[in-house]
Amino acid sequence: MTRKLSIAQTAEQLFAERGYENTSTLLIAKEAGVSEALIFKHFGSKDKLLEYLIKNGYRRIVEHNRGMLSDGEPLEFIHSLLDLPHKLVSNEPKFWELQYRLVDMPISTSEHERFLQPVNARLVKAFKAAGYENPQEETQLLLLLVDALWKREVVQGIGSTNDLAQLMKRKYTAHG
């Protein structure tokens, strides 16, 4: 493992556990076993390190889940979206814990919105194809639910959303 990767992994863990404001670059350096100067050499600043973690985290997630939300049957797409929060948090718990802690920070918010942007149009299309009367509103409702589900997975533990996801899948079995 490179020292840059070690710094990034340590920072992600500390930011997720302690919060961004409560984690100094000195603490990151100590925990990663490097000098504080090396953090600044690789990332430039604590803010740039955070930006790297968030962008790199979403990049990993997109690469790891490529094809999961493929265009298929409309209800299959909707159901796969309901499974996504559990899968994402299971695969990247520290990243999603970090995102939860940073939910109000502009870099976190903008990258999360960018991550979900392609899903919005595809979801509207799926609701239209499934015969829903208000596909835009259904899309907004489902995206709010998905947002709540990943946060619940972080706070209450992995698997805590399974019953809700199954309930919503039953709701989305015939057009409403």
C-alpha atoms as an extended CHARMM CRD file, in Angstrom:
* protein
*
       176  EXT
         1         1  MET       CA              0.0000000000        0.0000000000        0.0000000000  PROA      1               0.0000000000
         2         2  THR       CA              1.3620000000        3.4090000000       -0.9230000000  PROA      2               0.0000000000
         3         3  ARG       CA              1.7270000000        6.1000000000        1.7040000000  PROA      3               0.0000000000
         4         4  LYS       CA             -0.8310000000        8.2490000000       -0.1470000000  PROA      4               0.0000000000
         5         5  LEU       CA             -3.3550000000        5.4130000000        0.0440000000  PROA      5               0.0000000000
         6         6  SER       CA             -2.5220000000        4.8310000000        3.7020000000  PROA      6               0.0000000000
         7         7  ILE       CA             -3.1280000000        8.5330000000        4.4320000000  PROA      7               0.0000000000
         8         8  ALA       CA             -6.4290000000        8.4460000000        2.5320000000  PROA      8               0.0000000000
         9         9  GLN       CA             -7.6920000000        5.3130000000        4.2830000000  PROA      9               0.0000000000
        10        10  THR       CA             -6.6860000000        6.6290000000        7.6870000000  PROA      10              0.0000000000
        11        11  ALA       CA             -8.3120000000        9.9980000000        7.0340000000  PROA      11              0.0000000000
        12        12  GLU       CA            -11.5280000000        8.3600000000        5.8240000000  PROA      12              0.0000000000
        13        13  GLN       CA            -11.7160000000        6.2430000000        8.9680000000  PROA      13              0.0000000000
        14        14  LEU       CA            -10.9590000000        9.1500000000       11.3020000000  PROA      14              0.0000000000
        15        15  PHE       CA            -13.3110000000       11.5790000000        9.5430000000  PROA      15              0.0000000000
        16        16  ALA       CA            -16.0560000000        8.9470000000        9.6360000000  PROA      16              0.0000000000
        17        17  GLU       CA            -15.5350000000        8.1590000000       13.3280000000  PROA      17              0.0000000000
        18        18  ARG       CA            -14.6420000000       11.5740000000       14.7510000000  PROA      18              0.0000000000
        19        19  GLY       CA            -15.9660000000       14.0150000000       12.1640000000  PROA      19              0.0000000000
        20        20  TYR       CA            -14.0650000000       16.3370000000        9.8570000000  PROA      20              0.0000000000
        21        21  GLU       CA            -13.7960000000       19.2190000000       12.3180000000  PROA      21              0.0000000000
        22        22  ASN       CA            -12.5470000000       16.9620000000       15.1250000000  PROA      22              0.0000000000
        23        23  THR       CA             -9.7880000000       15.3570000000       13.0810000000  PROA      23              0.0000000000
        24        24  SER       CA             -6.5140000000       17.2090000000       12.6220000000  PROA      24              0.0000000000
        25        25  THR       CA             -3.9430000000       16.5100000000        9.9550000000  PROA      25              0.0000000000
        26        26  LEU       CA             -1.5080000000       15.8640000000       12.7960000000  PROA      26              0.0000000000
        27        27  LEU       CA             -3.7450000000       13.0500000000       14.0810000000  PROA      27              0.0000000000
        28        28  ILE       CA             -4.0970000000       11.6140000000       10.5700000000  PROA      28              0.0000000000
        29        29  ALA       CA             -0.3140000000       11.6700000000       10.1450000000  PROA      29              0.0000000000
        30        30  LYS       CA              0.2510000000        9.9880000000       13.5110000000  PROA      30              0.0000000000
        31        31  GLU       CA             -2.3210000000        7.2550000000       12.8250000000  PROA      31              0.0000000000
        32        32  ALA       CA             -1.0270000000        6.6760000000        9.2770000000  PROA      32              0.0000000000
        33        33  GLY       CA              2.5870000000        6.6000000000       10.4610000000  PROA      33              0.0000000000
        34        34  VAL       CA              3.7030000000        9.4580000000        8.2200000000  PROA      34              0.0000000000
        35        35  SER       CA              4.7290000000       13.0600000000        8.6550000000  PROA      35              0.0000000000
        36        36  GLU       CA              2.1340000000       15.8070000000        8.5230000000  PROA      36              0.0000000000
        37        37  ALA       CA              4.1840000000       17.3940000000        5.7140000000  PROA      37              0.0000000000
        38        38  LEU       CA              3.5810000000       14.3010000000        3.5790000000  PROA      38              0.0000000000
        39        39  ILE       CA             -0.1800000000       14.8510000000        3.8340000000  PROA      39              0.0000000000
        40        40  PHE       CA              0.2510000000       18.3660000000        2.4890000000  PROA      40              0.0000000000
        41        41  LYS       CA              2.6430000000       17.1310000000       -0.2010000000  PROA      41              0.0000000000
        42        42  HSD       CA              0.0970000000       14.5890000000       -1.4800000000  PROA      42              0.0000000000
        43        43  PHE       CA             -3.1160000000       16.5400000000       -0.9590000000  PROA      43              0.0000000000
        44        44  GLY       CA             -2.2500000000       20.2210000000       -0.4190000000  PROA      44              0.0000000000
        45        45  SER       CA             -4.6760000000       20.7940000000        2.4540000000  PROA      45              0.0000000000
        46        46  LYS       CA             -7.1470000000       19.0750000000        4.7420000000  PROA      46              0.0000000000
        47        47  ASP       CA             -9.9950000000       20.3490000000        2.5440000000  PROA      47              0.0000000000
        48        48  LYS       CA             -8.3650000000       18.8920000000       -0.5860000000  PROA      48              0.0000000000
        49        49  LEU       CA             -7.8520000000       15.5910000000        1.2400000000  PROA      49              0.0000000000
        50        50  LEU       CA            -11.5660000000       15.5020000000        2.0550000000  PROA      50              0.0000000000
        51        51  GLU       CA            -12.4590000000       16.3610000000       -1.5410000000  PROA      51              0.0000000000
        52        52  TYR       CA            -10.1990000000       13.5390000000       -2.7410000000  PROA      52              0.0000000000
        53        53  LEU       CA            -11.8700000000       11.0730000000       -0.3500000000  PROA      53              0.0000000000
        54        54  ILE       CA            -15.3800000000       11.9750000000       -1.4550000000  PROA      54              0.0000000000
        55        55  LYS       CA            -14.6610000000       12.0200000000       -5.1940000000  PROA      55              0.0000000000
        56        56  ASN       CA            -12.5840000000        8.8570000000       -5.0140000000  PROA      56              0.0000000000
        57        57  GLY       CA            -15.2680000000        7.1470000000       -2.9170000000  PROA      57              0.0000000000
        58        58  TYR       CA            -17.9830000000        7.8580000000       -5.4660000000  PROA      58              0.0000000000
        59        59  ARG       CA            -15.6520000000        6.7940000000       -8.2740000000  PROA      59              0.0000000000
        60        60  ARG       CA            -15.0830000000        3.4380000000       -6.5360000000  PROA      60              0.0000000000
        61        61  ILE       CA            -18.8040000000        3.0020000000       -5.9830000000  PROA      61              0.0000000000
        62        62  VAL       CA            -19.6800000000        3.7320000000       -9.6060000000  PROA      62              0.0000000000
        63        63  GLU       CA            -16.9850000000        1.3410000000      -10.8630000000  PROA      63              0.0000000000
        64        64  HSD       CA            -17.9610000000       -1.3940000000       -8.4150000000  PROA      64              0.0000000000
        65        65  ASN       CA            -21.6780000000       -1.1580000000       -9.2400000000  PROA      65              0.0000000000
        66        66  ARG       CA            -21.4510000000       -0.6000000000      -12.9790000000  PROA      66              0.0000000000
        67        67  GLY       CA            -24.3790000000       -2.3160000000      -14.6510000000  PROA      67              0.0000000000
        68        68  MET       CA            -26.3290000000       -2.9020000000      -11.4430000000  PROA      68              0.0000000000
        69        69  LEU       CA            -28.9500000000       -0.3690000000      -12.4650000000  PROA      69              0.0000000000
        70        70  SER       CA            -29.1490000000       -1.4390000000      -16.0670000000  PROA      70              0.0000000000
        71        71  ASP       CA            -32.1300000000       -0.6790000000      -18.2280000000  PROA      71              0.0000000000
        72        72  GLY       CA            -34.3840000000       -3.6630000000      -18.0890000000  PROA      72              0.0000000000
        73        73  GLU       CA            -37.9320000000       -4.0830000000      -16.9980000000  PROA      73              0.0000000000
        74        74  PRO       CA            -39.1460000000       -0.8630000000      -15.3020000000  PROA      74              0.0000000000
        75        75  LEU       CA            -40.1260000000       -2.5400000000      -12.0350000000  PROA      75              0.0000000000
        76        76  GLU       CA            -36.8240000000       -4.4360000000      -11.9190000000  PROA      76              0.0000000000
        77        77  PHE       CA            -35.0070000000       -1.1100000000      -12.1770000000  PROA      77              0.0000000000
        78        78  ILE       CA            -37.1460000000        0.3810000000       -9.3880000000  PROA      78              0.0000000000
        79        79  HSD       CA            -36.5810000000       -2.6880000000       -7.1950000000  PROA      79              0.0000000000
        80        80  SER       CA            -32.8310000000       -2.6360000000       -7.8190000000  PROA      80              0.0000000000
        81        81  LEU       CA            -32.7810000000        0.9950000000       -6.7200000000  PROA      81              0.0000000000
        82        82  LEU       CA            -34.4410000000       -0.0240000000       -3.4470000000  PROA      82              0.0000000000
        83        83  ASP       CA            -31.6950000000       -2.6220000000       -2.8980000000  PROA      83              0.0000000000
        84        84  LEU       CA            -28.9510000000       -0.0950000000       -3.5960000000  PROA      84              0.0000000000
        85        85  PRO       CA            -28.6660000000        1.5800000000       -0.1420000000  PROA      85              0.0000000000
        86        86  HSD       CA            -28.0670000000       -1.7430000000        1.6110000000  PROA      86              0.0000000000
        87        87  LYS       CA            -25.5570000000       -2.8530000000       -0.9980000000  PROA      87              0.0000000000
        88        88  LEU       CA            -23.6760000000        0.4450000000       -1.0170000000  PROA      88              0.0000000000
        89        89  VAL       CA            -23.3780000000        0.7270000000        2.7570000000  PROA      89              0.0000000000
        90        90  SER       CA            -22.4390000000       -2.9590000000        3.0710000000  PROA      90              0.0000000000
        91        91  ASN       CA            -19.6190000000       -2.5500000000        0.5490000000  PROA      91              0.0000000000
        92        92  GLU       CA            -18.3040000000        0.8330000000        1.7420000000  PROA      92              0.0000000000
        93        93  PRO       CA            -19.4150000000        1.3610000000        5.3710000000  PROA      93              0.0000000000
        94        94  LYS       CA            -16.7290000000        3.9230000000        6.2930000000  PROA      94              0.0000000000
        95        95  PHE       CA            -17.3690000000        5.9810000000        3.1710000000  PROA      95              0.0000000000
        96        96  TRP       CA            -21.1080000000        6.1490000000        3.8600000000  PROA      96              0.0000000000
        97        97  GLU       CA            -20.4910000000        6.9300000000        7.5250000000  PROA      97              0.0000000000
        98        98  LEU       CA            -18.2850000000        9.7680000000        6.3250000000  PROA      98              0.0000000000
        99        99  GLN       CA            -21.0020000000       10.9440000000        3.9410000000  PROA      99              0.0000000000
       100       100  TYR       CA            -23.5410000000       10.8430000000        6.7610000000  PROA      100             0.0000000000
       101       101  ARG       CA            -21.3410000000       13.0450000000        8.9380000000  PROA      101             0.0000000000
       102       102  LEU       CA            -20.7280000000       15.4790000000        6.0720000000  PROA      102             0.0000000000
       103       103  VAL       CA            -24.2690000000       15.6010000000        4.6930000000  PROA      103             0.0000000000
       104       104  ASP       CA            -24.4520000000       19.4070000000        4.9990000000  PROA      104             0.0000000000
       105       105  MET       CA            -21.0140000000       20.1820000000        3.5570000000  PROA      105             0.0000000000
       106       106  PRO       CA            -21.1160000000       21.5480000000       -0.0030000000  PROA      106             0.0000000000
       107       107  ILE       CA            -18.5310000000       19.1070000000       -1.4110000000  PROA      107             0.0000000000
       108       108  SER       CA            -20.4440000000       16.1560000000        0.0080000000  PROA      108             0.0000000000
       109       109  THR       CA            -23.8270000000       17.4190000000       -1.1620000000  PROA      109             0.0000000000
       110       110  SER       CA            -22.6820000000       18.2740000000       -4.6900000000  PROA      110             0.0000000000
       111       111  GLU       CA            -20.9150000000       14.9490000000       -5.2400000000  PROA      111             0.0000000000
       112       112  HSD       CA            -23.9170000000       13.0110000000       -3.9000000000  PROA      112             0.0000000000
       113       113  GLU       CA            -26.2710000000       14.9050000000       -6.2230000000  PROA      113             0.0000000000
       114       114  ARG       CA            -23.8950000000       14.3080000000       -9.1310000000  PROA      114             0.0000000000
       115       115  PHE       CA            -23.8350000000       10.6030000000       -8.2620000000  PROA      115             0.0000000000
       116       116  LEU       CA            -27.6610000000       10.3970000000       -8.3230000000  PROA      116             0.0000000000
       117       117  GLN       CA            -28.2180000000       12.6350000000      -11.3620000000  PROA      117             0.0000000000
       118       118  PRO       CA            -28.2730000000        9.8730000000      -14.0020000000  PROA      118             0.0000000000
       119       119  VAL       CA            -30.6870000000        7.8540000000      -11.8820000000  PROA      119             0.0000000000
       120       120  ASN       CA            -33.3470000000       10.5820000000      -11.8640000000  PROA      120             0.0000000000
       121       121  ALA       CA            -34.1050000000       10.5490000000      -15.6050000000  PROA      121             0.0000000000
       122       122  ARG       CA            -33.9810000000        6.7560000000      -15.7760000000  PROA      122             0.0000000000
       123       123  LEU       CA            -36.3540000000        6.4960000000      -12.8450000000  PROA      123             0.0000000000
       124       124  VAL       CA            -38.8830000000        8.8660000000      -14.4170000000  PROA      124             0.0000000000
       125       125  LYS       CA            -38.6890000000        6.7670000000      -17.5780000000  PROA      125             0.0000000000
       126       126  ALA       CA            -39.2310000000        3.5690000000      -15.5770000000  PROA      126             0.0000000000
       127       127  PHE       CA            -42.2820000000        4.9600000000      -13.7820000000  PROA      127             0.0000000000
       128       128  LYS       CA            -43.7460000000        6.1270000000      -17.1040000000  PROA      128             0.0000000000
       129       129  ALA       CA            -43.1600000000        2.7210000000      -18.6840000000  PROA      129             0.0000000000
       130       130  ALA       CA            -44.7320000000        1.0150000000      -15.6590000000  PROA      130             0.0000000000
       131       131  GLY       CA            -47.8560000000        3.1170000000      -16.1320000000  PROA      131             0.0000000000
       132       132  TYR       CA            -47.6340000000        5.4220000000      -13.1270000000  PROA      132             0.0000000000
       133       133  GLU       CA            -49.7780000000        8.5370000000      -13.4100000000  PROA      133             0.0000000000
       134       134  ASN       CA            -47.2330000000       10.9180000000      -11.8090000000  PROA      134             0.0000000000
       135       135  PRO       CA            -43.7580000000        9.5990000000      -12.6760000000  PROA      135             0.0000000000
       136       136  GLN       CA            -41.9610000000       12.7950000000      -11.6030000000  PROA      136             0.0000000000
       137       137  GLU       CA            -43.5470000000       12.7160000000       -8.1510000000  PROA      137             0.0000000000
       138       138  GLU       CA            -42.9670000000        8.9670000000       -7.7840000000  PROA      138             0.0000000000
       139       139  THR       CA            -39.3210000000        9.5670000000       -8.6910000000  PROA      139             0.0000000000
       140       140  GLN       CA            -38.9630000000       12.2750000000       -6.0610000000  PROA      140             0.0000000000
       141       141  LEU       CA            -40.6340000000       10.0710000000       -3.4450000000  PROA      141             0.0000000000
       142       142  LEU       CA            -38.4630000000        7.0690000000       -4.2410000000  PROA      142             0.0000000000
       143       143  LEU       CA            -35.2510000000        9.1170000000       -4.2360000000  PROA      143             0.0000000000
       144       144  LEU       CA            -36.1860000000       10.5640000000       -0.8390000000  PROA      144             0.0000000000
       145       145  LEU       CA            -36.7540000000        7.0490000000        0.4280000000  PROA      145             0.0000000000
       146       146  VAL       CA            -33.4510000000        5.8030000000       -0.9930000000  PROA      146             0.0000000000
       147       147  ASP       CA            -31.7010000000        8.7180000000        0.7100000000  PROA      147             0.0000000000
       148       148  ALA       CA            -33.3650000000        7.8370000000        4.0130000000  PROA      148             0.0000000000
       149       149  LEU       CA            -32.5400000000        4.1420000000        3.5910000000  PROA      149             0.0000000000
       150       150  TRP       CA            -28.7800000000        4.6050000000        3.2120000000  PROA      150             0.0000000000
       151       151  LYS       CA            -28.7380000000        6.9390000000        6.2180000000  PROA      151             0.0000000000
       152       152  ARG       CA            -30.6580000000        4.3890000000        8.2850000000  PROA      152             0.0000000000
       153       153  GLU       CA            -28.2150000000        1.6690000000        7.2290000000  PROA      153             0.0000000000
       154       154  VAL       CA            -25.3740000000        3.8330000000        8.5590000000  PROA      154             0.0000000000
       155       155  VAL       CA            -27.0540000000        4.8160000000       11.8330000000  PROA      155             0.0000000000
       156       156  GLN       CA            -28.9700000000        1.6610000000       12.7560000000  PROA      156             0.0000000000
       157       157  GLY       CA            -26.7110000000       -0.9080000000       11.1530000000  PROA      157             0.0000000000
       158       158  ILE       CA            -26.3910000000       -2.8780000000        7.9740000000  PROA      158             0.0000000000
       159       159  GLY       CA            -29.5820000000       -4.7950000000        7.2620000000  PROA      159             0.0000000000
       160       160  SER       CA            -31.8130000000       -2.3800000000        9.1770000000  PROA      160             0.0000000000
       161       161  THR       CA            -33.6180000000       -1.3330000000        5.9940000000  PROA      161             0.0000000000
       162       162  ASN       CA            -34.4280000000       -4.7550000000        4.5700000000  PROA      162             0.0000000000
       163       163  ASP       CA            -38.0500000000       -4.7600000000        5.7720000000  PROA      163             0.0000000000
       164       164  LEU       CA            -38.6860000000       -1.2510000000        4.4490000000  PROA      164             0.0000000000
       165       165  ALA       CA            -37.1260000000       -2.0700000000        1.0920000000  PROA      165             0.0000000000
       166       166  GLN       CA            -39.3090000000       -5.1840000000        0.8190000000  PROA      166             0.0000000000
       167       167  LEU       CA            -42.4020000000       -3.1600000000        1.7320000000  PROA      167             0.0000000000
       168       168  MET       CA            -41.6060000000       -0.6400000000       -0.9930000000  PROA      168             0.0000000000
       169       169  LYS       CA            -41.0110000000       -3.4180000000       -3.5210000000  PROA      169             0.0000000000
       170       170  ARG       CA            -44.4870000000       -4.7080000000       -2.7820000000  PROA      170             0.0000000000
       171       171  LYS       CA            -45.8330000000       -1.1730000000       -3.2690000000  PROA      171             0.0000000000
       172       172  TYR       CA            -44.1000000000       -1.0390000000       -6.6250000000  PROA      172             0.0000000000
       173       173  THR       CA            -45.4470000000       -4.2720000000       -8.0890000000  PROA      173             0.0000000000
       174       174  ALA       CA            -48.3760000000       -2.7770000000       -9.9390000000  PROA      174             0.0000000000
       175       175  HSD       CA            -48.7850000000        0.7970000000      -11.0150000000  PROA      175             0.0000000000
       176       176  GLY       CA            -50.4530000000        3.0970000000       -8.5110000000  PROA      176             0.0000000000
